[in-house]
Amino acid sequence: MAAMFVVLGLLSFIPMVTAIYNVTFCNAHIGVINSTGFKKQEPVFFDNFYTFAEEKDPHQQTVTYSEMYYSSQSGQFYGVYKSPVVQMQTWLDTQYDEVMNAPLDSKSICVDMPFDKSPLYTLIRAQMNNGSVLLADPYTLFGWDYSVKKNVSYLGESQSRGIATQKWIICEYFPGLDMTYVTTWDIVDAVQFQLPAVQPTDAEFAPVLPISASTVFQNGSGSEVRQNLDYTHFARIQPDDRHFQIPADLLCANKPNSQKPLPVIPTYFSYKAEQLTINEYQTMSQQSPDLVYTNVDYRSIMGLFVQDYIQTPGRGNSNDKSFLRVVDDFNTGISYELDLTSGVCEVLTISTMRKDAYPLGNGLVRMRSSDEYFDIDSTQYQYMGVHRVRDIDCDTWSTKMTDNKPDHTQNALYTIYFATADWQKKTGFRTIQTIPVMIQVMQGNTLQQMNIYEFSTDPSKWLPDLTTCYNPNNTMNVEVFLKGQFDRYYSAGPGYFRQNFIGAFVAASQLGSPLRINDIDVQPADNNEIVVRFKLLEQLNVAGDVGTKPDKVPSKTIIANFVQQVNAGQFLVDLDQDGRVTLYARKGSVAVTKNTGRFQFIAPKANNSTGYSPGAMAGIGIGMLVFGLVLGVVIIFLVKKFKKSGDDTIAMSTSK
């Protein structure tokens, strides 16, 4: 049985000869059971094994190869059949009652069918037990099952390919195919042929290794067909051998719908990744991979996308690594490209080729949704089960992109891996999260693979520094106080606080883009209130490509709007979505100075004609009393000078 199965191939490549059990045919080859037949202990095969066999056809001068991974313990099978005509691989997992067949040179025409409806079900003598499929034990698989065996005889010691063997002959009737056939086995003699570190007394570990098998079976016309196998490898394997795992990108026609819903990607995320691009993949001309490291910060609520690139030197390029930051602002349609080494900034419209940009036609773009960014917006994905990537158990989905969406690489095989909930629990995650682990895209002979690390949904505490992209002479320094305890409302979640403050400022001041807010700093005030300081960059005279009016509101107008909201008691920062925690700005607490190279923030002005706070005036008076008239004159000189330089200060109402 095993010889016939391994040699004649997998599934549809098995010649369907038909016959009935023929006693005459059997006796002609094996004779009557001799007296020594059952005195010799018959071989016992491994429950989980791998075998490699070859068949040579002297007439056609061809060789056929067969590989088989088999586990009766886990109920899995993987086989490879290579002949001059057919090259096929087959996966079987009785847990899912599926058989998947695919040519070795093309996965695109894989065919799936229920196991109990396939020829393989009969060939390997599986059984149904309460609706579950049970594989036969190897003893039965190789044709040594007393329930169907008709005749067996031990022929004594022999040799095959120069190896000491025990020769057996079996005549068997296989009801599944209504076939009678005879197999002559040469099985290694563990006593005569000793392998390293294996002693004949180690009965439990004695190798039961088939060396060759010669099969003769009778077809419907009564003529005999012969096939000879040489086993070149036979070994014990583990029941979870990696070959049993069905490839994550093996998309099959007629595959039963075992779909699992795709995960939901949050509207904010950041991660680090390494991206490999291999051209001419798995060909004789395969090139060395191009490697790019990248850091991504996706903030759909703010309309911002930030990506850092660290690119290694390409082929034939001896230059150092390049460091580039791209900031796409979908509020204005403007993209900033900064060389992080030189500080040079280039301001452009957002490219339609950017991963974060969805092309709308006519040169316009919009920001991709988080699902679109990870290309899981397609309805064609198939759930491919759990696969292990970088020692992480992953739920895996795969699809062939044929939906003609402008943001997809057409006729490309997409496969995406997400860490399973079970793996997260075992690893110690307190809450189950959506964690992408790897994305793989195969188009033609080009493979792109992105390994994702440190995926986070916690809002970032920073905005990219774009000061080199703006005129620094027009930058304003802004300060405002919020009525709330610093250690309670800021320290508990700096990222959320900054994100919500920026959103509140943009809404209150009619600022077109949060990117004009730069170098934001949050500190506790003397009374443990929260003081926020930041730079406000001047407008750019550049039109974007998102279909909205460019951000051309000058900074003075922005500040005027902001001060009006603060002094009216209407500027507030919501720290949760339900509005249960709201911080208001203290009226009259806004202070603004023009940029003087280094940030210098002034305190809120009090109601006195000198422009100084009462504390400052008291300090000057005490200094004059202590240090005398001379020092007092110096201080008055410095104060007047400071007051003169304060003419650039924009006057703000400080009424409380």
C-alpha positions in Angstrom: 0.0 0.0 0.0 2.7 2.5 1.0 4.8 1.7 -2.0 1.9 2.2 -4.3 0.9 5.4 -2.6 4.3 7.0 -2.5 5.3 6.1 -6.0 2.1 6.6 -7.9 1.7 10.1 -6.5 -0.8 12.2 -4.8 -4.5 12.3 -5.5 -5.4 12.7 -9.1 -2.1 11.3 -10.3 -2.8 7.8 -9.0 -3.7 5.4 -11.9 -7.1 4.0 -11.0 -6.7 0.4 -11.8 -9.5 -1.8 -10.8 -9.6 -5.5 -9.9 -11.0 -7.9 -7.4 -9.0 -9.9 -4.8 -7.3 -12.6 -6.8 -6.1 -15.6 -4.7 -4.4 -17.1 -7.7 -2.5 -13.9 -8.4 -1.5 -13.7 -4.8 -0.3 -17.3 -4.4 1.6 -17.1 -7.7 3.9 -14.4 -6.2 4.0 -15.3 -2.5 3.1 -18.9 -2.2 1.6 -20.5 0.9 2.5 -18.9 4.2 5.6 -20.6 5.3 6.3 -21.8 8.8 8.6 -18.9 9.7 6.2 -16.2 8.7 4.9 -15.2 12.1 7.9 -16.3 14.2 9.8 -13.2 13.1 8.7 -10.0 14.8 7.2 -7.7 12.1 8.6 -4.2 11.9 6.9 -1.3 13.8 7.1 2.1 12.1 7.3 5.5 13.8 4.0 7.2 14.5 5.5 10.5 13.1 7.9 10.1 10.2 9.4 11.6 7.1 10.4 9.5 4.0 12.0 10.3 0.7 11.9 7.8 -2.1 12.8 7.7 -5.8 11.7 5.5 -8.7 13.9 5.0 -11.8 12.3 4.1 -15.1 15.0 2.3 -17.1 12.9 2.4 -20.2 12.1 6.1 -20.1 15.3 7.0 -18.4 13.4 9.2 -15.9 13.3 9.5 -12.2 10.3 10.2 -10.0 10.7 11.6 -6.5 8.3 11.4 -3.6 8.4 13.0 -0.2 6.0 12.3 2.7 5.7 13.9 6.1 3.1 11.9 8.1 1.8 12.1 11.7 -0.9 9.8 12.9 -0.6 11.5 16.2 -1.5 15.0 15.1 -3.5 14.0 12.0 -1.4 15.8 9.5 0.2 15.0 6.2 2.4 16.8 3.7 3.5 15.2 0.4 5.6 16.2 -2.6 5.5 14.4 -5.9 7.9 15.2 -8.7 7.8 13.4 -12.0 8.9 14.5 -15.5 5.2 15.4 -16.1 3.8 16.5 -12.8 5.2 18.4 -9.8 2.6 18.6 -7.1 2.4 19.2 -3.3 -0.4 18.3 -1.0 -1.3 19.3 2.5 -3.8 17.5 4.7 -5.1 18.6 8.1 -7.8 16.4 9.5 -8.6 19.1 12.1 -10.1 21.2 9.2 -11.1 18.2 7.0 -9.3 19.8 4.1 -6.9 18.6 1.4 -5.0 21.3 -0.5 -3.2 20.5 -3.8 -0.9 23.0 -5.5 1.7 22.8 -8.2 5.2 23.4 -7.0 5.8 26.1 -9.5 2.5 28.1 -9.1 0.4 28.6 -6.0 -2.2 30.5 -7.9 -4.1 27.4 -9.1 -4.2 25.6 -5.8 -7.4 23.4 -5.4 -9.0 22.6 -2.1 -11.5 19.9 -1.4 -12.9 18.1 1.7 -10.6 15.3 2.8 -13.3 12.6 3.0 -14.3 13.4 -0.6 -10.7 13.2 -2.0 -8.9 10.1 -3.3 -6.3 10.6 -0.6 -8.9 9.6 2.0 -9.1 6.2 0.6 -5.5 5.7 -0.2 -4.2 6.4 3.3 -7.1 4.4 4.9 -8.5 7.1 7.0 -11.7 6.6 9.0 -14.5 8.7 10.3 -15.2 8.8 14.0 -18.1 10.8 15.2 -17.7 13.3 12.4 -13.9 13.6 12.9 -11.3 12.2 10.5 -8.8 9.7 11.9 -5.6 8.9 10.0 -4.4 5.3 10.0 -1.4 4.4 12.1 1.8 3.9 10.0 1.6 0.1 10.5 -1.6 0.2 8.5 -0.4 2.8 6.1 2.5 0.6 5.0 0.3 -2.4 4.5 1.0 -4.5 7.6 -2.6 -4.4 8.9 -4.0 -7.8 9.9 -7.5 -6.6 9.2 -6.9 -6.4 5.5 -3.7 -8.4 5.1 -4.2 -11.6 3.1 -0.7 -13.2 3.2 2.7 -12.4 4.7 6.0 -14.2 4.7 9.5 -13.5 6.1 12.0 -14.5 3.5 15.1 -14.1 5.6 18.2 -12.0 5.6 19.2 -10.2 2.4 20.8 -7.1 1.0 19.6 -4.1 -0.9 21.9 -1.4 -2.3 24.7 -3.0 -0.2 22.8 -2.7 3.1 22.0 -5.7 5.3 18.2 -6.1 5.3 15.4 -8.4 6.3 13.2 -9.3 3.4 9.4 -9.6 3.7 6.7 -10.2 1.1 3.1 -9.3 1.5 0.1 -10.0 -0.7 -2.7 -7.6 0.1 -6.2 -6.8 -1.1 -7.2 -3.2 -0.7 -11.0 -2.8 -0.8 -10.9 1.0 -1.2 -9.5 0.6 -4.7 -10.6 -3.0 -5.2 -7.0 -4.0 -5.9 -4.8 -7.0 -5.2 -1.1 -6.3 -5.1 2.1 -7.8 -3.8 5.0 -5.9 -2.2 8.4 -7.2 -1.4 10.1 -5.2 1.3 13.7 -4.8 2.2 13.9 -3.4 5.8 17.2 -2.6 7.4 18.6 -5.3 9.7 19.4 -3.4 12.9 21.7 -6.2 14.1 23.7 -6.6 10.9 23.7 -3.0 9.9 24.5 -0.8 12.8 24.1 3.0 12.7 26.3 5.3 14.9 25.1 5.5 18.5 22.5 2.8 17.9 23.0 -0.5 19.7 21.1 -3.6 18.7 19.9 -3.9 22.4 18.1 -0.6 22.2 14.9 -2.2 21.1 12.8 1.0 21.7 15.1 3.1 19.5 16.2 0.4 17.0 15.7 2.0 13.5 12.9 0.5 11.4 14.1 1.8 8.1 12.7 0.7 4.8 15.4 0.4 2.1 13.4 -0.6 -0.9 10.0 -1.9 -1.9 8.9 -3.6 -5.1 5.2 -3.7 -5.9 3.3 -5.8 -8.5 -0.4 -5.2 -9.0 -2.9 -6.5 -11.4 -5.0 -4.2 -13.5 -8.5 -4.9 -14.9 -7.3 -6.7 -18.0 -5.2 -9.1 -15.9 -1.8 -7.7 -17.0 0.7 -6.9 -14.3 2.2 -3.5 -13.5 5.5 -3.2 -11.6 7.1 -0.4 -9.7 10.3 -0.3 -7.7 11.1 2.2 -4.9 14.3 3.1 -3.2 14.0 4.8 0.1 16.9 7.1 0.5 15.7 8.7 3.8 13.4 7.6 6.6 13.4 9.4 9.9 11.3 10.1 13.0 9.8 13.7 13.2 7.8 15.7 15.6 4.0 15.8 15.3 4.1 19.5 14.8 6.8 19.5 12.1 6.9 22.8 10.3 6.2 21.1 6.9 2.7 20.4 8.1 1.9 24.1 8.2 -0.1 25.2 5.2 1.7 28.3 3.8 0.0 31.5 4.7 -0.2 32.7 1.1 -1.6 29.5 -0.3 -4.9 30.7 -1.7 -7.0 27.9 -3.0 -10.0 27.7 -5.2 -13.1 26.1 -3.7 -11.7 26.7 -0.2 -14.4 26.2 2.5 -15.3 29.5 4.2 -13.5 29.3 7.5 -13.3 33.1 7.6 -12.3 35.0 10.7 -13.1 38.7 10.8 -10.1 41.0 10.1 -8.9 43.0 13.0 -9.9 46.7 13.5 -6.9 49.0 13.2 -7.0 52.0 15.6 -7.1 55.6 14.3 -3.7 56.3 15.9 -0.7 54.1 15.9 3.1 54.2 15.7 5.7 51.5 15.1 9.2 50.7 14.0 9.8 48.4 11.0 12.4 47.0 8.7 11.4 46.5 5.1 13.1 44.1 2.7 12.7 44.3 -1.0 14.1 41.3 -3.1 14.0 41.5 -6.9 14.0 38.4 -9.0 12.9 36.4 -6.0 13.5 32.6 -6.1 15.0 32.8 -9.6 18.6 32.2 -10.8 19.0 36.0 -10.9 17.8 36.7 -7.4 19.4 40.0 -6.1 20.5 40.9 -2.7 17.8 42.5 -0.6 17.4 46.2 -0.2 17.0 47.1 3.5 15.2 50.2 4.8 14.5 50.9 8.5 11.5 53.1 9.2 9.6 54.7 12.1 6.0 55.5 11.5 3.6 57.8 13.3 0.0 57.8 12.0 -2.4 60.3 13.5 -5.7 60.4 11.5 -7.5 62.5 14.1 -4.9 65.3 13.4 -4.5 64.6 9.7 -0.8 64.0 10.1 1.6 61.2 9.0 5.2 61.2 10.0 7.7 58.7 8.7 11.5 58.5 9.2 13.7 56.5 6.8 17.1 55.0 7.5 18.2 53.6 4.2 21.3 51.4 4.0 23.6 51.9 1.0 22.3 50.2 -2.1 24.2 47.8 -4.4 27.4 49.3 -5.7 26.9 52.4 -3.5 29.6 52.9 -0.9 28.0 56.0 0.7 26.8 56.1 4.3 23.3 55.6 5.4 20.7 58.3 4.5 18.4 59.7 7.1 15.1 61.2 5.8 11.9 62.4 7.5 8.7 62.9 5.6 5.8 64.7 7.2 2.5 64.7 5.3 0.0 67.2 6.4 -3.5 66.3 5.0 -5.0 69.4 6.5 -3.2 71.5 3.8 -2.0 68.9 1.3 1.7 69.8 1.9 4.5 67.4 2.4 7.8 68.3 4.2 10.9 66.3 3.4 13.8 66.9 5.8 17.3 65.6 5.5 18.0 64.8 9.1 21.7 65.0 8.6 22.0 68.4 6.9 18.7 69.9 8.2 17.7 70.9 4.7 13.9 71.0 4.2 11.9 70.7 1.0 8.2 71.7 0.9 6.1 69.8 -1.7 2.6 68.7 -2.4 1.8 65.2 -1.1 2.7 62.5 -3.6 0.0 60.2 -4.9 2.6 57.4 -4.5 2.9 57.8 -0.8 1.8 54.9 1.3 -0.4 57.1 3.5 -2.0 58.9 0.6 -5.2 57.7 -1.2 -5.3 59.1 -4.8 -8.5 60.8 -5.7 -7.7 61.7 -9.3 -6.9 65.0 -10.8 -3.8 65.2 -8.7 -5.7 65.3 -5.4 -5.2 63.0 -2.4 -6.7 62.3 0.9 -5.3 60.5 4.0 -5.8 56.8 4.0 -7.9 55.3 6.7 -6.0 53.0 9.1 -7.5 49.9 7.3 -6.5 51.3 4.0 -3.0 51.9 5.2 -2.6 48.3 6.1 -4.4 47.2 2.9 -7.0 45.2 4.8 -10.0 47.1 3.3 -10.3 44.4 0.6 -13.3 42.0 1.0 -11.3 39.3 -0.7 -9.1 38.2 2.2 -9.1 34.6 3.3 -8.2 33.5 6.8 -5.2 31.2 6.6 -5.0 30.0 10.2 -2.3 30.5 12.8 1.3 30.8 11.6 4.4 31.5 13.6 6.5 34.5 12.7 9.6 35.6 14.7 8.4 33.2 17.5 5.0 35.0 17.5 1.8 33.0 16.9 -0.1 35.0 14.3 -3.6 35.0 12.9 -3.0 35.3 9.2 -5.0 36.6 6.2 -4.1 36.5 2.5 -5.6 37.8 -0.7 -4.8 38.4 -4.3 -5.5 42.0 -5.1 -7.7 42.2 -8.1 -10.3 44.8 -7.0 -8.7 47.6 -9.2 -8.6 50.0 -6.3 -6.0 52.8 -7.0 -4.2 52.3 -3.7 -3.5 48.6 -4.1 -0.7 46.9 -6.0 -2.6 45.0 -8.7 -2.2 41.3 -9.2 -0.1 41.1 -6.0 -0.4 38.5 -3.3 -0.9 40.3 0.1 -0.4 38.4 3.4 -0.7 40.0 6.8 0.1 38.6 10.2 -1.4 39.7 13.5 -0.4 38.5 17.0 -3.0 36.1 18.3 -5.0 36.8 21.5 -3.6 33.5 23.0 0.0 34.6 22.4 -0.6 38.0 23.9 -2.1 36.3 27.1 0.8 33.9 27.4 3.3 36.8 26.9 1.7 38.8 29.7 -0.4 41.4 27.9 -3.0 42.8 30.3 -5.4 43.7 27.5 -5.7 42.2 24.0 -4.6 44.5 21.3 -4.4 44.7 17.5 -0.7 44.0 16.9 0.5 43.6 13.3 3.6 41.6 13.1 4.5 41.3 9.4 3.2 42.3 6.0 4.3 40.5 2.8 3.5 41.5 -0.8 4.5 39.3 -3.7 4.1 40.7 -7.2 5.7 38.8 -10.0 9.3 38.1 -9.0 9.5 41.0 -6.5 9.0 40.3 -2.8 8.5 43.0 -0.2 8.4 42.1 3.4 7.9 44.5 6.3 8.6 43.3 9.9 6.9 45.5 12.4 8.2 46.1 15.9 7.1 48.2 18.9 3.6 48.7 17.6 1.8 51.2 19.9 -1.6 52.9 20.1 -0.5 55.5 22.7 -0.5 59.0 21.3 2.9 60.5 20.8 4.1 63.4 23.0 5.8 65.2 20.2 5.3 67.1 16.9 8.0 67.0 14.3 10.3 70.0 14.3 9.7 71.9 11.1 11.5 75.2 12.0 13.9 74.7 9.2 11.0 74.7 6.7 9.7 78.1 7.9 11.1 81.6 8.2 12.5 81.7 11.8 12.2 85.5 12.0 8.4 85.2 11.9 8.1 82.6 14.7 6.1 83.6 17.8 6.5 82.2 21.3 3.2 81.5 23.0 2.4 80.8 26.7 -0.9 79.9 28.3 -2.0 78.7 31.8 -4.6 76.0 32.3 -6.6 75.7 35.5 -5.8 72.2 36.6 -3.3 70.3 38.6 -0.2 69.3 36.6 0.5 66.1 38.5 -3.1 64.9 38.1 -4.1 65.9 34.6 -0.8 66.0 32.7 1.5 63.4 34.3 -1.1 60.7 34.0 -1.1 60.9 30.2 1.3 63.3 28.5 0.5 62.1 25.0 -3.2 62.4 25.3 -2.9 65.8 27.0 -0.7 67.2 24.2 -2.8 65.8 21.4 -6.0 67.2 22.9 -4.4 70.6 23.6 -3.2 70.9 20.0 -6.7 69.9 18.8 -8.3 72.5 21.0 -5.9 75.3 19.9 -6.5 74.5 16.2 -10.2 74.6 16.7 -10.2 77.8 18.8 -7.7 79.8 16.7 -8.8 78.6 13.2 -5.3 77.4 12.6 -5.2 75.4 9.4 -2.5 72.9 10.4 -1.2 71.7 13.8 2.2 71.5 12.2 2.6 75.2 12.8 2.6 74.4 16.5 6.2 73.5 17.3 8.5 72.8 20.2 5.5 72.4 22.6 6.5 72.2 26.3 4.3 71.5 29.3 5.4 72.3 32.8 3.9 72.9 36.3 3.4 76.5 37.3 4.2 77.8 40.8 0.7 76.9 42.0 0.8 73.5 40.3 -1.3 74.7 37.5 -0.4 73.7 34.0 1.6 76.1 31.8 1.9 75.3 28.1 4.5 77.0 25.9 5.1 76.5 22.2 6.3 78.1 19.0 3.8 79.3 16.4 5.3 79.2 12.9 4.2 81.6 10.2 2.2 80.6 7.2 3.7 79.1 4.0 2.7 80.4 0.7 2.4 76.9 -0.8 -0.8 75.4 -2.2 -1.5 71.7 -1.3 -3.3 68.9 -3.1 -6.1 67.9 -0.8 -8.7 70.1 -2.4 -9.0 72.6 0.5 -7.9 76.2 0.7 -4.2 76.5 1.7 -3.4 77.6 5.2 -2.7 81.3 4.7 -4.0 82.7 8.0 -1.2 84.9 9.5 0.1 84.2 13.0 -1.2 87.5 14.4 -4.7 86.6 13.4 -4.3 83.1 14.9 -3.1 84.6 18.2 -5.9 87.2 18.2 -8.5 84.4 17.8 -6.9 82.4 20.5 -6.7 85.3 23.0 -10.3 86.1 22.4 -11.4 82.6 23.2 -9.3 82.5 26.4 -10.4 85.8 27.7 -14.0 84.9 27.0 -13.6 81.7 29.1 -14.3 79.5 26.1 -11.0 77.9 25.5 -11.1 74.4 27.0 -9.3 71.1 26.7 -11.3 67.8 26.9 -9.2 65.0 28.3 -11.6 62.3 27.6 -14.1 61.6 24.8 -17.2 61.9 27.1 -16.2 65.4 28.3 -16.1 64.4 31.9 -12.6 66.0 32.4 -12.4 69.5 31.0 -9.7 72.1 31.7 -10.2 75.8 31.0 -7.5 78.3 30.3 -7.1 81.0 33.0 -8.4 84.3 31.6 -5.7 86.7 30.7 -3.0 84.2 30.9 -1.8 84.3 27.3 1.6 85.8 26.7 3.3 86.1 23.3 6.8 87.3 22.2 8.5 87.3 18.8 11.3 84.9 18.3 14.7 86.2 19.4 16.7 83.2 18.6 16.2 81.6 22.0 12.8 81.2 23.6 12.0 83.8 26.3 8.5 83.6 27.7 7.0 86.4 29.8 4.6 86.0 32.6 1.0 87.3 32.4 0.9 91.1 32.8 -0.7 92.7 35.9 -2.7 96.0 35.9 0.1 98.6 36.5 1.4 101.3 34.3 5.0 100.0 34.3 4.1 96.7 32.7 5.8 94.8 35.5 4.2 92.4 37.9 3.9 93.4 41.6 6.5 90.8 42.5 9.0 92.2 40.0 8.5 95.8 41.4 9.0 94.6 44.9 12.1 92.8 43.9 13.5 96.0 42.4 12.7 98.1 45.5 14.3 95.6 47.8 17.4 95.5 45.6 17.8 99.3 45.7 17.4 99.4 49.5 20.0 96.7 50.0 22.6 97.6 47.5 22.4 101.3 47.6 22.0 104.1 45.2 24.8 103.1 42.7 23.4 99.6 42.2 19.9 101.1 42.0 20.9 103.3 39.1 22.3 100.3 37.3 19.1 98.4 37.9 17.0 101.4 36.6 19.2 101.5 33.5 18.7 97.8 32.9 14.9 98.0 33.5 14.5 100.8 31.1 16.5 98.9 28.5 14.3 95.8 29.0 11.2 97.9 28.8 12.4 99.3 25.5 13.0 95.9 24.1 9.5 94.9 25.3 8.0 97.2 22.6 7.8 94.1 20.4 5.5 92.4 22.9 2.0 92.1 21.7 -0.4 93.8 24.2 -2.9 91.4 25.7 -5.8 92.0 28.0 -5.0 90.7 31.5 -8.3 91.3 33.1 -9.4 88.4 35.4 
